[in-house]
Amino acid sequence: MSTPLRALHVYVPALIVALTACTGTEDSDPGKVRPEPDVPQAQDIQTTDLDLNLGALTGTATLVVRPAAGMVTLDVAGLTLSRVTVDGVDAPLNVVRGVLSVAADADAETVTVVVDYSFNARTPLQFDGWMPNLGVTFLWPNYCSNLFPCNPALEDGVTFTMNVTGVDDGLTAIYPTSTHGDGPPYMAAVAVGEYTKMDLGTTTAGTKLSAWYFPGAAELNNAEKGTAHLRDAFDYFEQTYGPYHFGPEAGTVEVDWGADSWGGMEHHPFFHVAKFDFNDEEAQVHETAHGWFGDGVRFTCWEDFVLSEGTTTYITARALEQVDGPNEWPYYVDDFLVPICEGSAPRDPTLVNTVVLPDTCNEIDFENDPIWSLTSYMKGACFYEEVGDEIGADLLDTIIAEFYKANVGKAVRMQDMIDLIEARAGDAHKDAIEAAATDWLRTLECPEDYANRCRTHDP
């Protein structure tokens, strides 16, 4: 959508909304299109405990941080701070250009920083924080500081605990009391609404799954249709790739993102799917899959976006075909890949062709770069599909599982995945895998006979 709305659906209008919001006209708004703060890489935010009052628009964040060179540096650009303490001692509110810097014991392995603050209610046009008119938070890709003090850099994964108050009577706030394992800083989320909870069952590994949907018979029907294979797909991910990283409970939450309410966002363990897509199995399973790639295994650089979206798109289709769900490959090729490669949708920013694996790291302006588009999803999925046809889909599953288990809770690069695939597949397949990576990931032009290469699928 991640783009920002990471689920796939026809045209993914939510992506267009989010892209527009991130390049809006509110130049005086400190929460818009700001670069990530310069945070020392040696710093590590290990845990963040959030106590949020949505009615009062106030919060207290308690962060356990490994400081760097005797300092803790936090992005607070969207917040108004009232008090900061370090290990219980008041610290000066030293904020420069939206960045809080406080001194810490240089010899301490970790320090506890407590920040009391207020935050602004954001509008659907801004689309980058707590939006009371929509009853939802949205922090992708680097707007976590519109809700809490953070480091938006992807390499600094964090485990969240949360408590939310200030919710109107009759409404339910859906959020995790703990995420249980490190995830990206944008992952923390809250959805508030008049929700009904539906039990989806328990996986073989014991993960309890639920769906929260808006009231009404049509909404119930949409929830049942969209989640028809969700438990089985979740079970497939656990059994095939490895244990779920974010706790014993998970589920899908219907959200209203406004008029173009399509797509989804990987707020694990309770991921968000927009109301117009809540009946779509691909969207539901796609957001589920981000528990393994995108959230479970993070990408180090924005140029590695395909590691999240391409991998997730492939394993979504793989899981659905293995649990007797719909075949997504014709949909992927005809609705997305063909217009991308033909250039037949020039006014649609989600369908602009581009190189999806540039040879740089955090040098692109991600929010304004065409890599943030459905091209990363489609070319990435087609790379995996072609590799699966070359070496066998079962062996590719085994390699993806090895990669996941070795890197869960960490940030890595797409090249690391390619290297492992080539190593495990053996010399006989190395040239074909390298050619697929070049054709699909590193080259602007789509491969010759691209549609048949991706559509001709050997399950």
C-alpha positions as a Markdown table, in Angstrom:
| # | Residue | x | y | z |
|---|---|---|---|---|
| 1 | Met | 0.0 | 0.0 | 0.0 |
| 2 | Ser | 1.6 | 0.0 | 1.7 |
| 3 | Thr | 1.9 | 2.4 | -1.4 |
| 4 | Pro | 0.5 | 3.6 | 1.2 |
| 5 | Leu | -2.4 | 1.3 | 1.0 |
| 6 | Arg | -0.7 | -2.0 | 0.6 |
| 7 | Ala | -3.4 | -4.3 | -0.5 |
| 8 | Leu | -4.1 | -4.9 | -4.1 |
| 9 | His | -7.4 | -4.2 | -5.7 |
| 10 | Val | -8.6 | -3.0 | -9.1 |
| 11 | Tyr | -6.9 | 0.4 | -9.6 |
| 12 | Val | -6.2 | 0.7 | -5.8 |
| 13 | Pro | -7.8 | 4.2 | -5.6 |
| 14 | Ala | -6.7 | 4.4 | -2.0 |
| 15 | Leu | -3.1 | 4.6 | -3.3 |
| 16 | Ile | -4.0 | 7.6 | -5.4 |
| 17 | Val | -5.7 | 9.3 | -2.4 |
| 18 | Ala | -2.7 | 8.7 | -0.2 |
| 19 | Leu | -0.2 | 9.9 | -2.9 |
| 20 | Thr | -2.3 | 13.0 | -3.3 |
| 21 | Ala | -2.4 | 13.6 | 0.4 |
| 22 | Cys | 1.3 | 13.4 | 0.6 |
| 23 | Thr | 1.9 | 16.0 | -2.0 |
| 24 | Gly | -0.9 | 18.4 | -1.0 |
| 25 | Thr | -1.0 | 22.1 | -0.8 |
| 26 | Glu | -0.7 | 22.5 | 3.0 |
| 27 | Asp | 2.9 | 23.8 | 2.8 |
| 28 | Ser | 2.7 | 25.3 | 6.3 |
| 29 | Asp | 1.7 | 21.9 | 7.8 |
| 30 | Pro | 4.7 | 20.4 | 9.6 |
| 31 | Gly | 3.3 | 17.0 | 9.2 |
| 32 | Lys | 3.5 | 17.0 | 5.4 |
| 33 | Val | 6.3 | 15.7 | 3.1 |
| 34 | Arg | 9.1 | 15.9 | 5.6 |
| 35 | Pro | 12.4 | 14.0 | 5.3 |
| 36 | Glu | 13.2 | 11.4 | 7.9 |
| 37 | Pro | 15.3 | 12.9 | 10.8 |
| 38 | Asp | 19.0 | 12.2 | 10.9 |
| 39 | Val | 19.0 | 9.6 | 13.7 |
| 40 | Pro | 22.3 | 7.8 | 14.4 |
| 41 | Gln | 22.1 | 4.2 | 13.2 |
| 42 | Ala | 23.6 | 3.0 | 16.5 |
| 43 | Gln | 20.5 | 4.1 | 18.3 |
| 44 | Asp | 17.8 | 1.4 | 18.8 |
| 45 | Ile | 14.3 | 2.0 | 20.1 |
| 46 | Gln | 13.6 | -1.4 | 21.6 |
| 47 | Thr | 10.0 | -0.9 | 22.9 |
| 48 | Thr | 7.4 | 1.8 | 22.8 |
| 49 | Asp | 4.5 | 1.9 | 25.2 |
| 50 | Leu | 1.7 | 4.2 | 24.1 |
| 51 | Asp | -1.0 | 5.6 | 26.3 |
| 52 | Leu | -3.3 | 7.5 | 23.9 |
| 53 | Asn | -6.4 | 9.6 | 24.7 |
| 54 | Leu | -8.1 | 10.1 | 21.4 |
| 55 | Gly | -10.7 | 12.4 | 22.8 |
| 56 | Ala | -8.3 | 14.7 | 24.5 |
| 57 | Leu | -5.6 | 14.3 | 21.7 |
| 58 | Thr | -3.0 | 13.6 | 24.3 |
| 59 | Gly | -0.5 | 10.8 | 24.8 |
| 60 | Thr | 2.3 | 9.5 | 26.9 |
| 61 | Ala | 5.0 | 7.5 | 25.2 |
| 62 | Thr | 7.4 | 5.4 | 27.3 |
| 63 | Leu | 10.4 | 4.3 | 25.1 |
| 64 | Val | 13.2 | 1.9 | 26.1 |
| 65 | Val | 16.1 | 3.1 | 23.9 |
| 66 | Arg | 19.7 | 2.1 | 23.4 |
| 67 | Pro | 21.3 | 5.5 | 23.0 |
| 68 | Ala | 24.0 | 6.5 | 20.5 |
| 69 | Ala | 27.0 | 8.5 | 21.7 |
| 70 | Gly | 25.1 | 9.5 | 24.9 |
| 71 | Met | 22.1 | 10.9 | 23.1 |
| 72 | Val | 18.5 | 9.8 | 22.2 |
| 73 | Thr | 17.1 | 11.4 | 19.1 |
| 74 | Leu | 13.4 | 11.2 | 18.2 |
| 75 | Asp | 11.1 | 12.5 | 15.5 |
| 76 | Val | 8.4 | 14.6 | 17.2 |
| 77 | Ala | 7.5 | 16.9 | 14.2 |
| 78 | Gly | 3.7 | 16.4 | 14.6 |
| 79 | Leu | 3.6 | 16.7 | 18.4 |
| 80 | Thr | 3.5 | 19.4 | 21.1 |
| 81 | Leu | 5.6 | 18.2 | 24.0 |
| 82 | Ser | 4.8 | 19.1 | 27.6 |
| 83 | Arg | 7.4 | 17.0 | 29.5 |
| 84 | Val | 10.3 | 14.7 | 28.9 |
| 85 | Thr | 12.1 | 12.5 | 31.4 |
| 86 | Val | 15.2 | 10.3 | 31.0 |
| 87 | Asp | 15.3 | 7.5 | 33.6 |
| 88 | Gly | 12.9 | 9.5 | 35.8 |
| 89 | Val | 14.9 | 12.8 | 35.5 |
| 90 | Asp | 13.3 | 15.8 | 33.7 |
| 91 | Ala | 15.1 | 16.7 | 30.5 |
| 92 | Pro | 15.0 | 20.0 | 28.5 |
| 93 | Leu | 12.5 | 20.1 | 25.6 |
| 94 | Asn | 15.3 | 20.5 | 23.1 |
| 95 | Val | 13.4 | 20.3 | 19.7 |
| 96 | Val | 15.0 | 21.6 | 16.5 |
| 97 | Arg | 13.2 | 21.3 | 13.2 |
| 98 | Gly | 10.9 | 18.6 | 14.6 |
| 99 | Val | 13.6 | 16.5 | 16.2 |
| 100 | Leu | 13.9 | 16.0 | 20.0 |
| 101 | Ser | 17.4 | 15.4 | 21.3 |
| 102 | Val | 18.0 | 14.5 | 24.9 |
| 103 | Ala | 21.2 | 13.5 | 26.7 |
| 104 | Ala | 21.5 | 10.0 | 28.2 |
| 105 | Asp | 24.1 | 8.1 | 30.2 |
| 106 | Ala | 26.8 | 7.3 | 27.8 |
| 107 | Asp | 27.6 | 4.1 | 29.7 |
| 108 | Ala | 24.0 | 2.9 | 29.9 |
| 109 | Glu | 23.0 | 0.0 | 27.7 |
| 110 | Thr | 19.4 | 1.3 | 27.6 |
| 111 | Val | 17.5 | 4.3 | 29.0 |
| 112 | Thr | 13.8 | 4.9 | 29.5 |
| 113 | Val | 12.5 | 8.1 | 27.9 |
| 114 | Val | 9.0 | 9.2 | 28.8 |
| 115 | Val | 7.4 | 11.9 | 26.7 |
| 116 | Asp | 4.1 | 13.6 | 27.6 |
| 117 | Tyr | 2.6 | 15.3 | 24.5 |
| 118 | Ser | -0.5 | 16.3 | 22.5 |
| 119 | Phe | -1.1 | 15.6 | 18.9 |
| 120 | Asn | -3.4 | 17.1 | 16.2 |
| 121 | Ala | -6.5 | 15.7 | 14.8 |
| 122 | Arg | -5.8 | 15.1 | 11.1 |
| 123 | Thr | -8.2 | 15.4 | 8.2 |
| 124 | Pro | -9.0 | 12.9 | 5.5 |
| 125 | Leu | -7.2 | 15.2 | 3.0 |
| 126 | Gln | -4.0 | 15.1 | 5.2 |
| 127 | Phe | -4.4 | 11.4 | 5.7 |
| 128 | Asp | -1.3 | 11.0 | 8.0 |
| 129 | Gly | -2.2 | 10.5 | 11.6 |
| 130 | Trp | -5.3 | 10.2 | 13.8 |
| 131 | Met | -8.3 | 11.1 | 11.7 |
| 132 | Pro | -11.4 | 11.3 | 14.0 |
| 133 | Asn | -13.7 | 11.9 | 11.1 |
| 134 | Leu | -12.8 | 8.5 | 9.8 |
| 135 | Gly | -12.1 | 6.8 | 13.1 |
| 136 | Val | -8.7 | 5.5 | 12.1 |
| 137 | Thr | -5.0 | 6.2 | 12.2 |
| 138 | Phe | -2.7 | 6.0 | 9.2 |
| 139 | Leu | 1.1 | 6.6 | 9.6 |
| 140 | Trp | 2.6 | 5.2 | 6.4 |
| 141 | Pro | 5.3 | 5.7 | 5.2 |
| 142 | Asn | 7.1 | 8.0 | 7.7 |
| 143 | Tyr | 4.5 | 9.9 | 9.6 |
| 144 | Cys | 4.6 | 8.0 | 12.9 |
| 145 | Ser | 5.5 | 11.3 | 14.7 |
| 146 | Asn | 2.0 | 12.6 | 14.0 |
| 147 | Leu | 0.9 | 10.2 | 16.7 |
| 148 | Phe | 3.9 | 9.4 | 18.9 |
| 149 | Pro | 7.7 | 10.1 | 19.3 |
| 150 | Cys | 9.5 | 7.7 | 17.0 |
| 151 | Asn | 12.3 | 7.0 | 14.6 |
| 152 | Pro | 10.6 | 6.5 | 11.2 |
| 153 | Ala | 13.7 | 4.7 | 9.7 |
| 154 | Leu | 12.8 | 1.2 | 8.7 |
| 155 | Glu | 15.9 | -0.4 | 10.1 |
| 156 | Asp | 14.9 | 0.6 | 13.6 |
| 157 | Gly | 12.2 | -2.0 | 14.3 |
| 158 | Val | 10.2 | -1.7 | 17.6 |
| 159 | Thr | 7.8 | -3.7 | 19.7 |
| 160 | Phe | 4.7 | -1.7 | 20.7 |
| 161 | Thr | 2.4 | -1.9 | 23.7 |
| 162 | Met | -0.7 | 0.2 | 23.6 |
| 163 | Asn | -3.6 | 1.5 | 25.7 |
| 164 | Val | -6.3 | 3.7 | 24.1 |
| 165 | Thr | -8.9 | 5.8 | 25.9 |
| 166 | Gly | -11.2 | 8.7 | 25.1 |
| 167 | Val | -13.5 | 6.7 | 22.8 |
| 168 | Asp | -17.2 | 7.7 | 22.6 |
| 169 | Asp | -19.8 | 5.4 | 24.2 |
| 170 | Gly | -21.1 | 2.8 | 21.8 |
| 171 | Leu | -17.8 | 2.7 | 19.8 |
| 172 | Thr | -15.1 | 0.1 | 20.0 |
| 173 | Ala | -11.3 | 0.8 | 19.6 |
| 174 | Ile | -9.5 | -2.0 | 17.9 |
| 175 | Tyr | -5.7 | -2.1 | 18.6 |
| 176 | Pro | -3.1 | -4.5 | 19.9 |
| 177 | Thr | -2.3 | -4.3 | 23.6 |
| 178 | Ser | 1.1 | -5.7 | 22.4 |
| 179 | Thr | 2.6 | -6.4 | 19.0 |
| 180 | His | 4.9 | -9.0 | 20.7 |
| 181 | Gly | 7.8 | -8.6 | 18.2 |
| 182 | Asp | 9.6 | -5.9 | 16.4 |
| 183 | Gly | 7.9 | -4.3 | 13.4 |
| 184 | Pro | 8.2 | -1.2 | 11.3 |
| 185 | Pro | 7.4 | 2.2 | 13.1 |
| 186 | Tyr | 4.3 | 2.8 | 10.9 |
| 187 | Met | 2.7 | -0.5 | 12.1 |
| 188 | Ala | 1.1 | 0.8 | 15.3 |
| 189 | Ala | -2.6 | 1.6 | 14.6 |
| 190 | Val | -6.0 | 2.2 | 16.0 |
| 191 | Ala | -9.4 | 1.9 | 14.4 |
| 192 | Val | -12.6 | 3.1 | 16.2 |
| 193 | Gly | -16.1 | 2.3 | 15.1 |
| 194 | Glu | -19.4 | 0.5 | 15.7 |
| 195 | Tyr | -17.8 | -2.9 | 15.2 |
| 196 | Thr | -19.1 | -6.5 | 15.3 |
| 197 | Lys | -16.5 | -9.2 | 15.9 |
| 198 | Met | -16.6 | -12.4 | 13.9 |
| 199 | Asp | -14.6 | -15.5 | 15.0 |
| 200 | Leu | -12.6 | -17.0 | 12.1 |
| 201 | Gly | -11.2 | -19.9 | 14.0 |
| 202 | Thr | -7.8 | -21.0 | 15.2 |
| 203 | Thr | -4.9 | -22.1 | 13.1 |
| 204 | Thr | -2.9 | -25.3 | 13.5 |
| 205 | Ala | -0.3 | -23.3 | 15.4 |
| 206 | Gly | -2.9 | -21.9 | 17.8 |
| 207 | Thr | -3.2 | -18.3 | 16.4 |
| 208 | Lys | -6.8 | -17.1 | 17.0 |
| 209 | Leu | -8.2 | -15.1 | 14.1 |
| 210 | Ser | -11.1 | -12.6 | 14.0 |
| 211 | Ala | -12.7 | -10.1 | 11.7 |
| 212 | Trp | -14.2 | -6.8 | 12.8 |
| 213 | Tyr | -16.8 | -5.3 | 10.5 |
| 214 | Phe | -19.3 | -2.5 | 10.4 |
| 215 | Pro | -23.0 | -3.1 | 11.2 |
| 216 | Gly | -25.4 | -4.3 | 8.6 |
| 217 | Ala | -26.4 | -7.5 | 6.7 |
| 218 | Ala | -24.4 | -6.4 | 3.6 |
| 219 | Glu | -21.4 | -5.8 | 5.7 |
| 220 | Leu | -21.7 | -9.2 | 7.3 |
| 221 | Asn | -21.9 | -10.8 | 3.8 |
| 222 | Asn | -18.8 | -8.9 | 2.7 |
| 223 | Ala | -16.9 | -10.0 | 5.8 |
| 224 | Glu | -17.9 | -13.7 | 5.2 |
| 225 | Lys | -17.0 | -13.5 | 1.5 |
| 226 | Gly | -13.7 | -11.7 | 2.0 |
| 227 | Thr | -12.5 | -14.0 | 4.8 |
| 228 | Ala | -13.7 | -17.3 | 3.2 |
| 229 | His | -10.1 | -18.6 | 3.0 |
| 230 | Leu | -8.4 | -16.3 | 5.4 |
| 231 | Arg | -7.9 | -18.8 | 8.2 |
| 232 | Asp | -6.6 | -21.5 | 5.8 |
| 233 | Ala | -4.3 | -19.0 | 4.1 |
| 234 | Phe | -2.9 | -17.8 | 7.5 |
| 235 | Asp | -2.4 | -21.4 | 8.4 |
| 236 | Tyr | -0.6 | -22.0 | 5.1 |
| 237 | Phe | 1.8 | -19.1 | 5.9 |
| 238 | Glu | 2.5 | -20.4 | 9.4 |
| 239 | Gln | 3.0 | -24.0 | 8.3 |
| 240 | Thr | 5.0 | -23.1 | 5.1 |
| 241 | Tyr | 7.1 | -20.1 | 6.0 |
| 242 | Gly | 7.3 | -20.0 | 9.8 |
| 243 | Pro | 5.6 | -18.9 | 13.0 |
| 244 | Tyr | 3.6 | -15.7 | 13.1 |
| 245 | His | 5.7 | -12.9 | 14.7 |
| 246 | Phe | 3.1 | -10.7 | 16.3 |
| 247 | Gly | 1.4 | -12.8 | 18.9 |
| 248 | Pro | -1.4 | -15.3 | 19.6 |
| 249 | Glu | -4.2 | -13.3 | 18.1 |
| 250 | Ala | -4.6 | -11.6 | 14.7 |
| 251 | Gly | -7.3 | -10.4 | 12.4 |
| 252 | Thr | -8.7 | -8.0 | 9.8 |
| 253 | Val | -10.5 | -4.7 | 10.6 |
| 254 | Glu | -12.8 | -3.0 | 8.2 |
| 255 | Val | -12.0 | 0.7 | 7.9 |
| 256 | Asp | -13.5 | 3.7 | 6.2 |
| 257 | Trp | -10.9 | 5.8 | 4.3 |
| 258 | Gly | -13.5 | 8.0 | 2.7 |
| 259 | Ala | -14.9 | 8.0 | -0.8 |
| 260 | Asp | -12.1 | 6.0 | -2.3 |
| 261 | Ser | -12.0 | 3.4 | 0.4 |
| 262 | Trp | -10.1 | 0.6 | -1.3 |
| 263 | Gly | -7.0 | -1.3 | -0.4 |
| 264 | Gly | -5.5 | -2.2 | 2.9 |
| 265 | Met | -2.7 | -1.5 | 5.4 |
| 266 | Glu | -0.5 | -4.0 | 7.2 |
| 267 | His | -1.1 | -2.9 | 10.8 |
| 268 | His | -0.4 | -6.3 | 12.3 |
| 269 | Pro | -1.6 | -8.0 | 14.3 |
| 270 | Phe | -4.9 | -6.3 | 13.5 |
| 271 | Phe | -4.5 | -5.2 | 9.9 |
| 272 | His | -6.8 | -2.7 | 8.2 |
| 273 | Val | -8.8 | -3.4 | 5.0 |
| 274 | Ala | -10.9 | -0.7 | 3.4 |
| 275 | Lys | -14.7 | -1.1 | 3.3 |
| 276 | Phe | -15.0 | -1.4 | -0.4 |
| 277 | Asp | -12.4 | -4.2 | -0.5 |
| 278 | Phe | -13.6 | -6.0 | 2.6 |
| 279 | Asn | -15.3 | -8.6 | 0.4 |
| 280 | Asp | -12.1 | -9.2 | -1.6 |
| 281 | Glu | -10.1 | -12.3 | -0.7 |
| 282 | Glu | -7.0 | -11.1 | -2.4 |
| 283 | Ala | -7.0 | -7.9 | -0.4 |
| 284 | Gln | -7.6 | -9.8 | 2.9 |
| 285 | Val | -4.9 | -12.4 | 2.3 |
| 286 | His | -2.4 | -9.8 | 1.0 |
| 287 | Glu | -2.6 | -7.8 | 4.2 |
| 288 | Thr | -2.3 | -11.1 | 6.1 |
| 289 | Ala | 0.9 | -12.0 | 4.2 |
| 290 | His | 2.5 | -8.8 | 5.3 |
| 291 | Gly | 2.8 | -10.4 | 8.8 |
| 292 | Trp | 5.6 | -12.4 | 7.1 |
| 293 | Phe | 7.1 | -9.9 | 4.7 |
| 294 | Gly | 6.9 | -6.1 | 5.1 |
| 295 | Asp | 6.2 | -6.3 | 8.9 |
| 296 | Gly | 7.8 | -9.6 | 10.0 |
| 297 | Val | 10.8 | -9.2 | 7.7 |
| 298 | Arg | 11.3 | -5.5 | 7.1 |
| 299 | Phe | 13.1 | -3.9 | 4.1 |
| 300 | Thr | 16.2 | -1.9 | 4.9 |
| 301 | Cys | 16.0 | 0.7 | 2.1 |
| 302 | Trp | 13.0 | 2.3 | 0.3 |
| 303 | Glu | 14.6 | 0.9 | -2.9 |
| 304 | Asp | 13.9 | -2.6 | -1.4 |
| 305 | Phe | 10.1 | -1.9 | -1.4 |
| 306 | Val | 9.7 | -4.9 | -3.8 |
| 307 | Leu | 10.9 | -7.2 | -1.0 |
| 308 | Ser | 7.7 | -6.3 | 0.9 |
| 309 | Glu | 5.2 | -5.9 | -1.9 |
| 310 | Gly | 6.5 | -8.3 | -4.6 |
| 311 | Thr | 7.1 | -11.1 | -2.1 |
| 312 | Thr | 3.7 | -10.5 | -0.4 |
| 313 | Thr | 1.9 | -10.5 | -3.8 |
| 314 | Tyr | 3.5 | -13.8 | -4.8 |
| 315 | Ile | 2.8 | -15.6 | -1.5 |
| 316 | Thr | -0.8 | -14.3 | -1.5 |
| 317 | Ala | -1.5 | -15.9 | -4.8 |
| 318 | Arg | 0.5 | -19.0 | -3.8 |
| 319 | Ala | -1.5 | -19.4 | -0.6 |
| 320 | Leu | -4.9 | -18.9 | -2.2 |
| 321 | Glu | -4.2 | -21.5 | -4.9 |
| 322 | Gln | -3.0 | -24.0 | -2.2 |
| 323 | Val | -6.2 | -23.6 | -0.1 |
| 324 | Asp | -8.6 | -23.8 | -3.1 |
| 325 | Gly | -9.1 | -20.1 | -3.3 |
| 326 | Pro | -9.3 | -18.0 | -6.4 |
| 327 | Asn | -6.5 | -18.0 | -9.0 |
| 328 | Glu | -5.1 | -14.5 | -8.9 |
| 329 | Trp | -2.6 | -14.7 | -11.8 |
| 330 | Pro | -5.0 | -13.7 | -14.7 |
| 331 | Tyr | -6.1 | -10.8 | -12.5 |
| 332 | Tyr | -2.6 | -9.7 | -11.8 |
| 333 | Val | -1.5 | -9.9 | -15.4 |
| 334 | Asp | -4.6 | -8.5 | -17.2 |
| 335 | Asp | -5.6 | -5.8 | -14.7 |
| 336 | Phe | -2.1 | -4.5 | -13.7 |
| 337 | Leu | 0.9 | -5.9 | -15.5 |
| 338 | Val | -0.5 | -5.3 | -19.1 |
| 339 | Pro | -1.3 | -1.6 | -18.5 |
| 340 | Ile | 2.0 | -1.1 | -16.7 |
| 341 | Cys | 4.0 | -2.6 | -19.6 |
| 342 | Glu | 1.9 | -1.2 | -22.4 |
| 343 | Gly | 1.8 | 2.3 | -20.8 |
| 344 | Ser | -2.0 | 2.2 | -21.4 |
| 345 | Ala | -2.9 | 4.0 | -18.2 |
| 346 | Pro | -0.6 | 7.1 | -18.3 |
| 347 | Arg | -2.7 | 9.1 | -15.9 |
| 348 | Asp | -2.8 | 6.4 | -13.2 |
| 349 | Pro | 0.2 | 6.9 | -10.9 |
| 350 | Thr | -0.2 | 3.3 | -9.6 |
| 351 | Leu | 0.5 | 1.8 | -13.1 |
| 352 | Val | 3.6 | 3.6 | -14.2 |
| 353 | Asn | 6.5 | 1.4 | -15.3 |
| 354 | Thr | 9.8 | 1.8 | -13.5 |
| 355 | Val | 12.8 | -0.2 | -12.3 |
| 356 | Val | 11.7 | -1.7 | -9.1 |
| 357 | Leu | 15.1 | -2.6 | -7.6 |
| 358 | Pro | 17.4 | 0.4 | -8.1 |
| 359 | Asp | 21.1 | -0.1 | -7.1 |
| 360 | Thr | 21.0 | 2.6 | -4.3 |
| 361 | Cys | 19.8 | 2.7 | -0.7 |
| 362 | Asn | 17.6 | 5.4 | 0.7 |
| 363 | Glu | 18.6 | 7.8 | -2.0 |
| 364 | Ile | 15.2 | 8.1 | -3.7 |
| 365 | Asp | 12.4 | 10.4 | -2.7 |
| 366 | Phe | 10.1 | 7.5 | -2.0 |
| 367 | Glu | 6.8 | 9.4 | -1.7 |
| 368 | Asn | 7.3 | 10.9 | -5.1 |
| 369 | Asp | 9.1 | 8.0 | -6.9 |
| 370 | Pro | 7.3 | 5.7 | -9.3 |
| 371 | Ile | 8.8 | 2.7 | -7.3 |
| 372 | Trp | 5.9 | 3.5 | -4.9 |
| 373 | Ser | 3.3 | 1.9 | -7.3 |
| 374 | Leu | 1.7 | -1.3 | -8.3 |
| 375 | Thr | 4.7 | -1.9 | -10.6 |
| 376 | Ser | 6.7 | -3.1 | -7.5 |
| 377 | Tyr | 3.9 | -5.5 | -6.7 |
| 378 | Met | 3.5 | -7.0 | -10.2 |
| 379 | Lys | 7.1 | -7.2 | -11.4 |
| 380 | Gly | 8.1 | -8.6 | -8.0 |
| 381 | Ala | 5.4 | -11.2 | -8.1 |
| 382 | Cys | 6.3 | -12.2 | -11.7 |
| 383 | Phe | 10.0 | -12.6 | -10.7 |
| 384 | Tyr | 9.0 | -15.1 | -8.0 |
| 385 | Glu | 6.5 | -16.8 | -10.3 |
| 386 | Glu | 9.2 | -17.3 | -12.9 |
| 387 | Val | 11.7 | -18.6 | -10.4 |
| 388 | Gly | 9.0 | -21.0 | -9.1 |
| 389 | Asp | 8.5 | -22.4 | -12.6 |
| 390 | Glu | 12.3 | -22.7 | -13.0 |
| 391 | Ile | 13.1 | -24.5 | -9.7 |
| 392 | Gly | 9.7 | -25.7 | -8.5 |
| 393 | Ala | 7.3 | -23.8 | -6.4 |
| 394 | Asp | 7.7 | -26.1 | -3.4 |
| 395 | Leu | 11.5 | -25.5 | -3.4 |
| 396 | Leu | 10.9 | -21.8 | -3.7 |
| 397 | Asp | 8.6 | -22.0 | -0.6 |
| 398 | Thr | 11.3 | -23.8 | 1.3 |
| 399 | Ile | 13.8 | -21.0 | 0.4 |
| 400 | Ile | 11.4 | -18.2 | 1.3 |
| 401 | Ala | 10.8 | -20.0 | 4.6 |
| 402 | Glu | 14.5 | -20.2 | 5.3 |
| 403 | Phe | 14.9 | -16.5 | 4.6 |
| 404 | Tyr | 11.9 | -15.6 | 6.8 |
| 405 | Lys | 13.1 | -17.6 | 9.8 |
| 406 | Ala | 16.6 | -16.2 | 9.5 |
| 407 | Asn | 15.5 | -12.6 | 9.2 |
| 408 | Val | 12.2 | -12.2 | 11.1 |
| 409 | Gly | 12.3 | -9.1 | 13.2 |
| 410 | Lys | 15.1 | -7.7 | 11.1 |
| 411 | Ala | 15.5 | -5.3 | 8.2 |
| 412 | Val | 17.2 | -6.8 | 5.1 |
| 413 | Arg | 17.6 | -6.2 | 1.4 |
| 414 | Met | 16.0 | -7.7 | -1.7 |
| 415 | Gln | 19.4 | -8.7 | -3.0 |
| 416 | Asp | 19.8 | -10.9 | 0.1 |
| 417 | Met | 16.7 | -12.8 | -1.0 |
| 418 | Ile | 18.0 | -13.2 | -4.5 |
| 419 | Asp | 21.4 | -14.4 | -3.2 |
| 420 | Leu | 19.7 | -17.1 | -1.1 |
| 421 | Ile | 17.5 | -18.3 | -3.9 |
| 422 | Glu | 20.5 | -18.7 | -6.2 |
| 423 | Ala | 22.6 | -20.4 | -3.5 |
| 424 | Arg | 19.9 | -22.9 | -2.6 |
| 425 | Ala | 18.7 | -23.6 | -6.2 |
| 426 | Gly | 22.2 | -24.6 | -7.3 |
| 427 | Asp | 24.5 | -23.8 | -10.2 |
| 428 | Ala | 22.2 | -25.3 | -12.8 |
| 429 | His | 19.6 | -22.7 | -12.1 |
| 430 | Lys | 21.7 | -19.7 | -11.2 |
| 431 | Asp | 21.8 | -18.1 | -14.7 |
| 432 | Ala | 18.1 | -18.4 | -15.2 |
| 433 | Ile | 17.4 | -16.8 | -11.7 |
| 434 | Glu | 19.8 | -14.0 | -12.4 |
| 435 | Ala | 18.2 | -13.4 | -15.8 |
| 436 | Ala | 14.7 | -13.3 | -14.1 |
| 437 | Ala | 16.0 | -10.8 | -11.6 |
| 438 | Thr | 17.5 | -8.6 | -14.3 |
| 439 | Asp | 14.4 | -8.8 | -16.6 |
| 440 | Trp | 11.8 | -8.2 | -13.9 |
| 441 | Leu | 13.5 | -6.2 | -11.2 |
| 442 | Arg | 16.4 | -4.2 | -12.6 |
| 443 | Thr | 15.2 | -3.3 | -16.1 |
| 444 | Leu | 12.8 | -0.6 | -17.1 |
| 445 | Glu | 11.3 | -2.3 | -20.1 |
| 446 | Cys | 9.1 | -5.3 | -19.4 |
| 447 | Pro | 10.5 | -8.6 | -20.6 |
| 448 | Glu | 9.6 | -9.9 | -24.1 |
| 449 | Asp | 6.4 | -11.9 | -24.0 |
| 450 | Tyr | 6.0 | -10.6 | -20.4 |
| 451 | Ala | 2.3 | -11.5 | -20.1 |
| 452 | Asn | 2.7 | -15.1 | -21.0 |
| 453 | Arg | 5.9 | -15.4 | -18.9 |
| 454 | Cys | 4.0 | -14.4 | -15.9 |
| 455 | Arg | 0.6 | -15.9 | -16.7 |
| 456 | Thr | 1.8 | -19.3 | -17.7 |
| 457 | His | 1.9 | -20.6 | -14.2 |
| 458 | Asp | 2.9 | -24.0 | -12.9 |
| 459 | Pro | 1.4 | -24.3 | -9.4 |
